[in-house]
């Protein structure tokens, strides 16, 4: 993963960041456990979002 992107939360990624690093992006959002309370992006890891909130497990 690009060092510059590693320091960014997913909330700060733009469309071109995701397109250029699709494999890494897919790995970070697959089977998401958290959602950003500000922009509603989702991620597996809490630290990848600026205002993470835990997603409820599906019923």
PQR file with spaces between the fields and no chain letter, atoms N, CA, C, O and H, PARSE charges and radii, in Angstrom:
ATOM       1  N    UNK     1       0.847   -1.178    0.000 -0.4000 1.5000
ATOM       2  CA   UNK     1       0.000    0.000    0.000 -0.0000 2.0000
ATOM       3  C    UNK     1       0.888    1.236    0.000  0.5500 1.7000
ATOM       4  O    UNK     1       1.941    1.262    0.638 -0.5500 1.4000
ATOM       5  N    UNK     2       0.462    2.225   -0.701 -0.4000 1.5000
ATOM       6  CA   UNK     2       1.160    3.506   -0.770 -0.0000 2.0000
ATOM       7  C    UNK     2       1.275    4.091    0.642  0.5500 1.7000
ATOM       8  O    UNK     2       0.285    4.141    1.372 -0.5500 1.4000
ATOM       9  H    UNK     2      -0.393    2.204   -1.219  0.4000 1.0000
ATOM      10  N    UNK     3       2.472    4.531    1.029 -0.4000 1.5000
ATOM      11  CA   UNK     3       2.687    5.085    2.378 -0.0000 2.0000
ATOM      12  C    UNK     3       1.753    6.257    2.662  0.5500 1.7000
ATOM      13  O    UNK     3       1.282    6.424    3.787 -0.5500 1.4000
ATOM      14  H    UNK     3       3.277    4.490    0.437  0.4000 1.0000
ATOM      15  N    UNK     4       1.486    7.068    1.635 -0.4000 1.5000
ATOM      16  CA   UNK     4       0.614    8.228    1.793 -0.0000 2.0000
ATOM      17  C    UNK     4      -0.805    7.777    2.163  0.5500 1.7000
ATOM      18  O    UNK     4      -1.436    8.379    3.032 -0.5500 1.4000
ATOM      19  H    UNK     4       1.869    6.932    0.721  0.4000 1.0000
ATOM      20  N    UNK     5      -1.304    6.732    1.515 -0.4000 1.5000
ATOM      21  CA   UNK     5      -2.651    6.237    1.798 -0.0000 2.0000
ATOM      22  C    UNK     5      -2.723    5.545    3.146  0.5500 1.7000
ATOM      23  O    UNK     5      -3.761    5.580    3.807 -0.5500 1.4000
ATOM      24  H    UNK     5      -0.792    6.244    0.809  0.4000 1.0000
ATOM      25  N    UNK     6      -1.630    4.916    3.562 -0.4000 1.5000
ATOM      26  CA   UNK     6      -1.609    4.198    4.836 -0.0000 2.0000
ATOM      27  C    UNK     6      -1.892    5.146    6.003  0.5500 1.7000
ATOM      28  O    UNK     6      -2.485    4.735    7.000 -0.5500 1.4000
ATOM      29  H    UNK     6      -0.787    4.887    3.025  0.4000 1.0000
ATOM      30  N    UNK     7      -1.477    6.396    5.889 -0.4000 1.5000
ATOM      31  CA   UNK     7      -1.660    7.370    6.961 -0.0000 2.0000
ATOM      32  C    UNK     7      -3.043    8.014    6.930  0.5500 1.7000
ATOM      33  O    UNK     7      -3.457    8.632    7.911 -0.5500 1.4000
ATOM      34  H    UNK     7      -0.996    6.730    5.079  0.4000 1.0000
ATOM      35  N    UNK     8      -3.766    7.877    5.811 -0.4000 1.5000
ATOM      36  CA   UNK     8      -5.086    8.486    5.660 -0.0000 2.0000
ATOM      37  C    UNK     8      -6.172    7.557    6.188  0.5500 1.7000
ATOM      38  O    UNK     8      -6.070    6.338    6.058 -0.5500 1.4000
ATOM      39  H    UNK     8      -3.429    7.375    5.014  0.4000 1.0000
ATOM      40  N    UNK     9      -7.206    8.131    6.780 -0.4000 1.5000
ATOM      41  CA   UNK     9      -8.380    7.321    7.082 -0.0000 2.0000
ATOM      42  C    UNK     9      -9.131    7.153    5.764  0.5500 1.7000
ATOM      43  O    UNK     9      -8.967    7.964    4.853 -0.5500 1.4000
ATOM      44  H    UNK     9      -7.289    9.121    6.886  0.4000 1.0000
ATOM      45  N    UNK    10      -9.942    6.121    5.655 -0.4000 1.5000
ATOM      46  CA   UNK    10     -10.718    5.918    4.434 -0.0000 2.0000
ATOM      47  C    UNK    10     -11.617    7.110    4.144  0.5500 1.7000
ATOM      48  O    UNK    10     -11.970    7.357    2.990 -0.5500 1.4000
ATOM      49  H    UNK    10     -10.075    5.462    6.395  0.4000 1.0000
ATOM      50  N    UNK    11     -11.985    7.839    5.167 -0.4000 1.5000
ATOM      51  CA   UNK    11     -12.840    9.020    5.013 -0.0000 2.0000
ATOM      52  C    UNK    11     -12.169   10.076    4.141  0.5500 1.7000
ATOM      53  O    UNK    11     -12.851   10.887    3.513 -0.5500 1.4000
ATOM      54  H    UNK    11     -11.699    7.638    6.104  0.4000 1.0000
ATOM      55  N    UNK    12     -10.852   10.073    4.099 -0.4000 1.5000
ATOM      56  CA   UNK    12     -10.097   11.066    3.339 -0.0000 2.0000
ATOM      57  C    UNK    12      -9.721   10.581    1.939  0.5500 1.7000
ATOM      58  O    UNK    12      -9.241   11.374    1.128 -0.5500 1.4000
ATOM      59  H    UNK    12     -10.298    9.415    4.609  0.4000 1.0000
ATOM      60  N    UNK    13      -9.931    9.287    1.635 -0.4000 1.5000
ATOM      61  CA   UNK    13      -9.618    8.762    0.309 -0.0000 2.0000
ATOM      62  C    UNK    13     -10.581    9.367   -0.696  0.5500 1.7000
ATOM      63  O    UNK    13     -11.765    9.536   -0.402 -0.5500 1.4000
ATOM      64  H    UNK    13     -10.321    8.643    2.293  0.4000 1.0000
ATOM      65  N    UNK    14     -10.081    9.694   -1.881 -0.4000 1.5000
ATOM      66  CA   UNK    14     -10.986   10.105   -2.946 -0.0000 2.0000
ATOM      67  C    UNK    14     -11.126    8.946   -3.935  0.5500 1.7000
ATOM      68  O    UNK    14     -10.497    7.901   -3.767 -0.5500 1.4000
ATOM      69  H    UNK    14      -9.120    9.557   -2.119  0.4000 1.0000
ATOM      70  N    UNK    15     -11.933    9.132   -4.944 -0.4000 1.5000
ATOM      71  CA   UNK    15     -12.234    8.058   -5.885 -0.0000 2.0000
ATOM      72  C    UNK    15     -10.970    7.525   -6.559  0.5500 1.7000
ATOM      73  O    UNK    15     -10.832    6.315   -6.741 -0.5500 1.4000
ATOM      74  H    UNK    15     -12.444    9.981   -5.081  0.4000 1.0000
ATOM      75  N    UNK    16     -10.052    8.409   -6.930 -0.4000 1.5000
ATOM      76  CA   UNK    16      -8.829    7.971   -7.611 -0.0000 2.0000
ATOM      77  C    UNK    16      -7.933    7.147   -6.685  0.5500 1.7000
ATOM      78  O    UNK    16      -7.259    6.227   -7.149 -0.5500 1.4000
ATOM      79  H    UNK    16     -10.164    9.392   -6.782  0.4000 1.0000
ATOM      80  N    UNK    17      -7.912    7.461   -5.382 -0.4000 1.5000
ATOM      81  CA   UNK    17      -7.132    6.663   -4.431 -0.0000 2.0000
ATOM      82  C    UNK    17      -7.641    5.224   -4.424  0.5500 1.7000
ATOM      83  O    UNK    17      -6.851    4.281   -4.466 -0.5500 1.4000
ATOM      84  H    UNK    17      -8.459    8.208   -5.005  0.4000 1.0000
ATOM      85  N    UNK    18      -8.949    5.060   -4.370 -0.4000 1.5000
ATOM      86  CA   UNK    18      -9.549    3.724   -4.341 -0.0000 2.0000
ATOM      87  C    UNK    18      -9.288    2.981   -5.649  0.5500 1.7000
ATOM      88  O    UNK    18      -8.983    1.789   -5.632 -0.5500 1.4000
ATOM      89  H    UNK    18      -9.590    5.827   -4.335  0.4000 1.0000
ATOM      90  N    UNK    19      -9.404    3.666   -6.766 -0.4000 1.5000
ATOM      91  CA   UNK    19      -9.186    3.027   -8.064 -0.0000 2.0000
ATOM      92  C    UNK    19      -7.738    2.591   -8.239  0.5500 1.7000
ATOM      93  O    UNK    19      -7.482    1.510   -8.770 -0.5500 1.4000
ATOM      94  H    UNK    19      -9.652    4.634   -6.780  0.4000 1.0000
ATOM      95  N    UNK    20      -6.795    3.405   -7.807 -0.4000 1.5000
ATOM      96  CA   UNK    20      -5.373    3.099   -7.961 -0.0000 2.0000
ATOM      97  C    UNK    20      -4.912    2.001   -7.011  0.5500 1.7000
ATOM      98  O    UNK    20      -3.936    1.309   -7.302 -0.5500 1.4000
ATOM      99  H    UNK    20      -7.003    4.283   -7.376  0.4000 1.0000
ATOM     100  N    UNK    21      -5.590    1.828   -5.884 -0.4000 1.5000
ATOM     101  CA   UNK    21      -5.204    0.830   -4.876 -0.0000 2.0000
ATOM     102  C    UNK    21      -6.389   -0.085   -4.577  0.5500 1.7000
ATOM     103  O    UNK    21      -6.717   -0.326   -3.415 -0.5500 1.4000
ATOM     104  H    UNK    21      -6.382    2.391   -5.647  0.4000 1.0000
ATOM     105  N    UNK    22      -7.028   -0.592   -5.627 -0.4000 1.5000
ATOM     106  CA   UNK    22      -8.274   -1.344   -5.472 -0.0000 2.0000
ATOM     107  C    UNK    22      -8.129   -2.566   -4.570  0.5500 1.7000
ATOM     108  O    UNK    22      -9.005   -2.807   -3.739 -0.5500 1.4000
ATOM     109  H    UNK    22      -6.761   -0.396   -6.571  0.4000 1.0000
ATOM     110  N    UNK    23      -7.065   -3.340   -4.701 -0.4000 1.5000
ATOM     111  CA   UNK    23      -6.890   -4.547   -3.881 -0.0000 2.0000
ATOM     112  C    UNK    23      -6.817   -4.191   -2.397  0.5500 1.7000
ATOM     113  O    UNK    23      -7.459   -4.844   -1.574 -0.5500 1.4000
ATOM     114  H    UNK    23      -6.353   -3.145   -5.376  0.4000 1.0000
ATOM     115  N    UNK    24      -6.049   -3.171   -2.051 -0.4000 1.5000
ATOM     116  CA   UNK    24      -5.942   -2.746   -0.656 -0.0000 2.0000
ATOM     117  C    UNK    24      -7.274   -2.199   -0.156  0.5500 1.7000
ATOM     118  O    UNK    24      -7.693   -2.498    0.962 -0.5500 1.4000
ATOM     119  H    UNK    24      -5.528   -2.641   -2.720  0.4000 1.0000
ATOM     120  N    UNK    25      -7.937   -1.399   -0.987 -0.4000 1.5000
ATOM     121  CA   UNK    25      -9.228   -0.816   -0.619 -0.0000 2.0000
ATOM     122  C    UNK    25     -10.246   -1.926   -0.341  0.5500 1.7000
ATOM     123  O    UNK    25     -10.966   -1.882    0.656 -0.5500 1.4000
ATOM     124  H    UNK    25      -7.596   -1.156   -1.895  0.4000 1.0000
ATOM     125  N    UNK    26     -10.297   -2.906   -1.220 -0.4000 1.5000
ATOM     126  CA   UNK    26     -11.236   -4.021   -1.053 -0.0000 2.0000
ATOM     127  C    UNK    26     -10.968   -4.782    0.239  0.5500 1.7000
ATOM     128  O    UNK    26     -11.901   -5.190    0.931 -0.5500 1.4000
ATOM     129  H    UNK    26      -9.712   -2.942   -2.030  0.4000 1.0000
ATOM     130  N    UNK    27      -9.696   -4.971    0.562 -0.4000 1.5000
ATOM     131  CA   UNK    27      -9.335   -5.666    1.796 -0.0000 2.0000
ATOM     132  C    UNK    27      -9.724   -4.899    3.049  0.5500 1.7000
ATOM     133  O    UNK    27     -10.022   -5.502    4.080 -0.5500 1.4000
ATOM     134  H    UNK    27      -8.938   -4.639    0.000  0.4000 1.0000
ATOM     135  N    UNK    28      -9.723   -3.579    2.966 -0.4000 1.5000
ATOM     136  CA   UNK    28     -10.052   -2.752    4.126 -0.0000 2.0000
ATOM     137  C    UNK    28     -11.548   -2.633    4.376  0.5500 1.7000
ATOM     138  O    UNK    28     -11.968   -2.406    5.511 -0.5500 1.4000
ATOM     139  H    UNK    28      -9.481   -3.089    2.128  0.4000 1.0000
ATOM     140  N    UNK    29     -12.357   -2.784    3.334 -0.4000 1.5000
ATOM     141  CA   UNK    29     -13.800   -2.593    3.502 -0.0000 2.0000
ATOM     142  C    UNK    29     -14.602   -3.893    3.484  0.5500 1.7000
ATOM     143  O    UNK    29     -15.768   -3.898    3.881 -0.5500 1.4000
ATOM     144  H    UNK    29     -12.017   -2.968    2.413  0.4000 1.0000
ATOM     145  N    UNK    30     -14.002   -4.989    3.034 -0.4000 1.5000
ATOM     146  CA   UNK    30     -14.721   -6.265    2.977 -0.0000 2.0000
ATOM     147  C    UNK    30     -15.152   -6.718    4.359  0.5500 1.7000
ATOM     148  O    UNK    30     -14.371   -6.646    5.308 -0.5500 1.4000
ATOM     149  H    UNK    30     -13.055   -4.984    2.712  0.4000 1.0000
ATOM     150  N    UNK    31     -16.384   -7.182    4.482 -0.4000 1.5000
ATOM     151  CA   UNK    31     -16.957   -7.629    5.761 -0.0000 2.0000
ATOM     152  C    UNK    31     -16.762   -6.566    6.846  0.5500 1.7000
ATOM     153  O    UNK    31     -16.229   -6.843    7.920 -0.5500 1.4000
ATOM     154  H    UNK    31     -17.019   -7.240    3.711  0.4000 1.0000
ATOM     155  N    UNK    32     -17.193   -5.381    6.547 -0.4000 1.5000
ATOM     156  CA   UNK    32     -17.031   -4.229    7.441 -0.0000 2.0000
ATOM     157  C    UNK    32     -17.651   -4.450    8.812  0.5500 1.7000
ATOM     158  O    UNK    32     -18.706   -5.071    8.944 -0.5500 1.4000
ATOM     159  H    UNK    32     -17.626   -5.156    5.674  0.4000 1.0000
ATOM     160  N    UNK    33     -16.972   -3.929    9.830 -0.4000 1.5000
ATOM     161  CA   UNK    33     -17.449   -4.003   11.211 -0.0000 2.0000
ATOM     162  C    UNK    33     -17.751   -2.620   11.773  0.5500 1.7000
ATOM     163  O    UNK    33     -18.418   -2.492   12.800 -0.5500 1.4000
ATOM     164  H    UNK    33     -16.115   -3.425    9.723  0.4000 1.0000
ATOM     165  N    UNK    34     -17.251   -1.571   11.087 -0.4000 1.5000
ATOM     166  CA   UNK    34     -17.417   -0.204   11.566 -0.0000 2.0000
ATOM     167  C    UNK    34     -17.906    0.693   10.436  0.5500 1.7000
ATOM     168  O    UNK    34     -17.654    0.424    9.262 -0.5500 1.4000
ATOM     169  H    UNK    34     -16.709   -1.675   10.253  0.4000 1.0000
ATOM     170  N    UNK    35     -18.603    1.754   10.803 -0.4000 1.5000
ATOM     171  CA   UNK    35     -19.058    2.761    9.851 -0.0000 2.0000
ATOM     172  C    UNK    35     -18.674    4.129   10.414  0.5500 1.7000
ATOM     173  O    UNK    35     -18.708    4.335   11.628 -0.5500 1.4000
ATOM     174  H    UNK    35     -18.807    1.972   11.757  0.4000 1.0000
ATOM     175  N    UNK    36     -18.309    5.061    9.535 -0.4000 1.5000
ATOM     176  CA   UNK    36     -17.969    6.411    9.975 -0.0000 2.0000
ATOM     177  C    UNK    36     -19.260    7.174   10.257  0.5500 1.7000
ATOM     178  O    UNK    36     -20.153    7.222    9.411 -0.5500 1.4000
ATOM     179  H    UNK    36     -18.281    4.894    8.549  0.4000 1.0000
ATOM     180  N    UNK    37     -19.358    7.760   11.425 -0.4000 1.5000
ATOM     181  CA   UNK    37     -20.532    8.528   11.798 -0.0000 2.0000
ATOM     182  C    UNK    37     -20.647    9.843   11.044  0.5500 1.7000
ATOM     183  O    UNK    37     -21.700   10.480   11.066 -0.5500 1.4000
ATOM     184  H    UNK    37     -18.633    7.721   12.113  0.4000 1.0000
ATOM     185  N    UNK    38     -19.578   10.255   10.381 -0.4000 1.5000
ATOM     186  CA   UNK    38     -19.564   11.527    9.652 -0.0000 2.0000
ATOM     187  C    UNK    38     -19.908   11.337    8.169  0.5500 1.7000
ATOM     188  O    UNK    38     -20.786   12.023    7.647 -0.5500 1.4000
ATOM     189  H    UNK    38     -18.722    9.738   10.364  0.4000 1.0000
ATOM     190  N    UNK    39     -19.223   10.413    7.491 -0.4000 1.5000
ATOM     191  CA   UNK    39     -19.406   10.274    6.041 -0.0000 2.0000
ATOM     192  C    UNK    39     -20.038    8.948    5.628  0.5500 1.7000
ATOM     193  O    UNK    39     -20.309    8.737    4.446 -0.5500 1.4000
ATOM     194  H    UNK    39     -18.509    9.855    7.916  0.4000 1.0000
ATOM     195  N    UNK    40     -20.275    8.054    6.584 -0.4000 1.5000
ATOM     196  CA   UNK    40     -20.920    6.757    6.368 -0.0000 2.0000
ATOM     197  C    UNK    40     -20.095    5.766    5.558  0.5500 1.7000
ATOM     198  O    UNK    40     -20.652    4.816    5.010 -0.5500 1.4000
ATOM     199  H    UNK    40     -20.055    8.225    7.545  0.4000 1.0000
ATOM     200  N    UNK    41     -18.789    5.962    5.468 -0.4000 1.5000
ATOM     201  CA   UNK    41     -17.938    4.946    4.845 -0.0000 2.0000
ATOM     202  C    UNK    41     -17.776    3.812    5.840  0.5500 1.7000
ATOM     203  O    UNK    41     -17.940    4.007    7.045 -0.5500 1.4000
ATOM     204  H    UNK    41     -18.336    6.734    5.914  0.4000 1.0000
ATOM     205  N    UNK    42     -17.456    2.631    5.340 -0.4000 1.5000
ATOM     206  CA   UNK    42     -17.328    1.482    6.234 -0.0000 2.0000
ATOM     207  C    UNK    42     -15.945    0.857    6.103  0.5500 1.7000
ATOM     208  O    UNK    42     -15.270    1.024    5.087 -0.5500 1.4000
ATOM     209  H    UNK    42     -17.323    2.472    4.361  0.4000 1.0000
ATOM     210  N    UNK    43     -15.527    0.127    7.152 -0.4000 1.5000
ATOM     211  CA   UNK    43     -14.218   -0.519    7.167 -0.0000 2.0000
ATOM     212  C    UNK    43     -14.212   -1.673    8.158  0.5500 1.7000
ATOM     213  O    UNK    43     -15.039   -1.739    9.068 -0.5500 1.4000
ATOM     214  H    UNK    43     -16.075   -0.009    7.978  0.4000 1.0000
ATOM     215  N    UNK    44     -13.255   -2.585    7.959 -0.4000 1.5000
ATOM     216  CA   UNK    44     -13.069   -3.691    8.902 -0.0000 2.0000
ATOM     217  C    UNK    44     -12.396   -3.210   10.175  0.5500 1.7000
ATOM     218  O    UNK    44     -12.688   -3.706   11.263 -0.5500 1.4000
ATOM     219  H    UNK    44     -12.584   -2.531    7.220  0.4000 1.0000
ATOM     220  N    UNK    45     -11.495   -2.242   10.043 -0.4000 1.5000
ATOM     221  CA   UNK    45     -10.701   -1.773   11.175 -0.0000 2.0000
ATOM     222  C    UNK    45     -11.167   -0.399   11.648  0.5500 1.7000
ATOM     223  O    UNK    45     -11.364    0.508   10.840 -0.5500 1.4000
ATOM     224  H    UNK    45     -11.258   -1.839    9.159  0.4000 1.0000
ATOM     225  N    UNK    46     -11.337   -0.253   12.934 -0.4000 1.5000
ATOM     226  CA   UNK    46     -11.792    0.995   13.551 -0.0000 2.0000
ATOM     227  C    UNK    46     -10.875    2.170   13.207  0.5500 1.7000
ATOM     228  O    UNK    46     -11.350    3.279   12.961 -0.5500 1.4000
ATOM     229  H    UNK    46     -11.177   -0.990   13.591  0.4000 1.0000
ATOM     230  N    UNK    47      -9.579    1.931   13.189 -0.4000 1.5000
ATOM     231  CA   UNK    47      -8.594    2.980   12.957 -0.0000 2.0000
ATOM     232  C    UNK    47      -8.573    3.543   11.545  0.5500 1.7000
ATOM     233  O    UNK    47      -7.870    4.520   11.288 -0.5500 1.4000
ATOM     234  H    UNK    47      -9.193    1.031   13.389  0.4000 1.0000
ATOM     235  N    UNK    48      -9.324    2.954   10.626 -0.4000 1.5000
ATOM     236  CA   UNK    48      -9.345    3.427    9.246 -0.0000 2.0000
ATOM     237  C    UNK    48     -10.406    4.500    9.010  0.5500 1.7000
ATOM     238  O    UNK    48     -10.523    5.017    7.899 -0.5500 1.4000
ATOM     239  H    UNK    48      -9.895    2.160   10.835  0.4000 1.0000
ATOM     240  N    UNK    49     -11.187    4.843   10.049 -0.4000 1.5000
ATOM     241  CA   UNK    49     -12.259    5.830    9.913 -0.0000 2.0000
ATOM     242  C    UNK    49     -12.038    6.982   10.881  0.5500 1.7000
ATOM     243  O    UNK    49     -11.416    6.800   11.927 -0.5500 1.4000
ATOM     244  H    UNK    49     -11.092    4.423   10.952  0.4000 1.0000
ATOM     245  N    UNK    50     -12.543    8.176   10.542 -0.4000 1.5000
ATOM     246  CA   UNK    50     -12.314    9.329   11.420 -0.0000 2.0000
ATOM     247  C    UNK    50     -13.288    9.364   12.605  0.5500 1.7000
ATOM     248  O    UNK    50     -12.910    9.830   13.680 -0.5500 1.4000
ATOM     249  H    UNK    50     -13.048    8.324    9.692  0.4000 1.0000
ATOM     250  N    UNK    51     -14.517    8.891   12.445 -0.4000 1.5000
ATOM     251  CA   UNK    51     -15.497    8.846   13.537 -0.0000 2.0000
ATOM     252  C    UNK    51     -16.169    7.471   13.528  0.5500 1.7000
ATOM     253  O    UNK    51     -17.350    7.362   13.199 -0.5500 1.4000
ATOM     254  H    UNK    51     -14.824    8.513   11.572  0.4000 1.0000
ATOM     255  N    UNK    52     -15.414    6.410   13.893 -0.4000 1.5000
ATOM     256  CA   UNK    52     -15.943    5.048   13.785 -0.0000 2.0000
ATOM     257  C    UNK    52     -17.052    4.732   14.790  0.5500 1.7000
ATOM     258  O    UNK    52     -17.008    5.145   15.949 -0.5500 1.4000
ATOM     259  H    UNK    52     -14.454    6.499   14.161  0.4000 1.0000
ATOM     260  N    UNK    53     -18.043    3.989   14.305 -0.4000 1.5000
ATOM     261  CA   UNK    53     -19.113    3.467   15.147 -0.0000 2.0000
ATOM     262  C    UNK    53     -19.287    2.002   14.782  0.5500 1.7000
ATOM     263  O    UNK    53     -19.295    1.653   13.601 -0.5500 1.4000
ATOM     264  H    UNK    53     -18.078    3.655   13.364  0.4000 1.0000
ATOM     265  N    UNK    54     -19.423    1.153   15.774 -0.4000 1.5000
ATOM     266  CA   UNK    54     -19.550   -0.282   15.530 -0.0000 2.0000
ATOM     267  C    UNK    54     -20.894   -0.585   14.869  0.5500 1.7000
ATOM     268  O    UNK    54     -21.937   -0.086   15.290 -0.5500 1.4000
ATOM     269  H    UNK    54     -19.417    1.436   16.733  0.4000 1.0000
ATOM     270  N    UNK    55     -20.845   -1.416   13.822 -0.4000 1.5000
ATOM     271  CA   UNK    55     -22.069   -1.847   13.154 -0.0000 2.0000
ATOM     272  C    UNK    55     -22.719   -2.958   13.970  0.5500 1.7000
ATOM     273  O    UNK    55     -22.026   -3.798   14.544 -0.5500 1.4000
ATOM     274  H    UNK    55     -19.997   -1.822   13.481  0.4000 1.0000
ATOM     275  N    UNK    56     -24.024   -2.963   14.020 -0.4000 1.5000
ATOM     276  CA   UNK    56     -24.750   -4.037   14.696 -0.0000 2.0000
ATOM     277  C    UNK    56     -24.686   -5.285   13.823  0.5500 1.7000
ATOM     278  O    UNK    56     -24.688   -5.187   12.596 -0.5500 1.4000
ATOM     279  H    UNK    56     -24.587   -2.280   13.554  0.4000 1.0000
ATOM     280  N    UNK    57     -24.631   -6.454   14.450 -0.4000 1.5000
ATOM     281  CA   UNK    57     -24.633   -7.708   13.700 -0.0000 2.0000
ATOM     282  C    UNK    57     -26.014   -7.908   13.088  0.5500 1.7000
ATOM     283  O    UNK    57     -27.028   -7.617   13.722 -0.5500 1.4000
ATOM     284  H    UNK    57     -24.629   -6.534   15.447  0.4000 1.0000
ATOM     285  N    UNK    58     -26.051   -8.412   11.842 -0.4000 1.5000
ATOM     286  CA   UNK    58     -27.356   -8.656   11.222 -0.0000 2.0000
ATOM     287  C    UNK    58     -28.126   -9.736   11.975  0.5500 1.7000
ATOM     288  O    UNK    58     -27.538  -10.673   12.515 -0.5500 1.4000
ATOM     289  H    UNK    58     -25.227   -8.649   11.328  0.4000 1.0000
ATOM     290  N    UNK    59     -29.424   -9.593   12.003 -0.4000 1.5000
ATOM     291  CA   UNK    59     -30.272  -10.547   12.736 -0.0000 2.0000
ATOM     292  C    UNK    59     -30.387  -11.861   12.019  0.5500 1.7000
ATOM     293  O    UNK    59     -31.063  -12.770   12.501 -0.5500 1.4000
ATOM     294  H    UNK    59     -29.901   -8.831   11.564  0.4000 1.0000
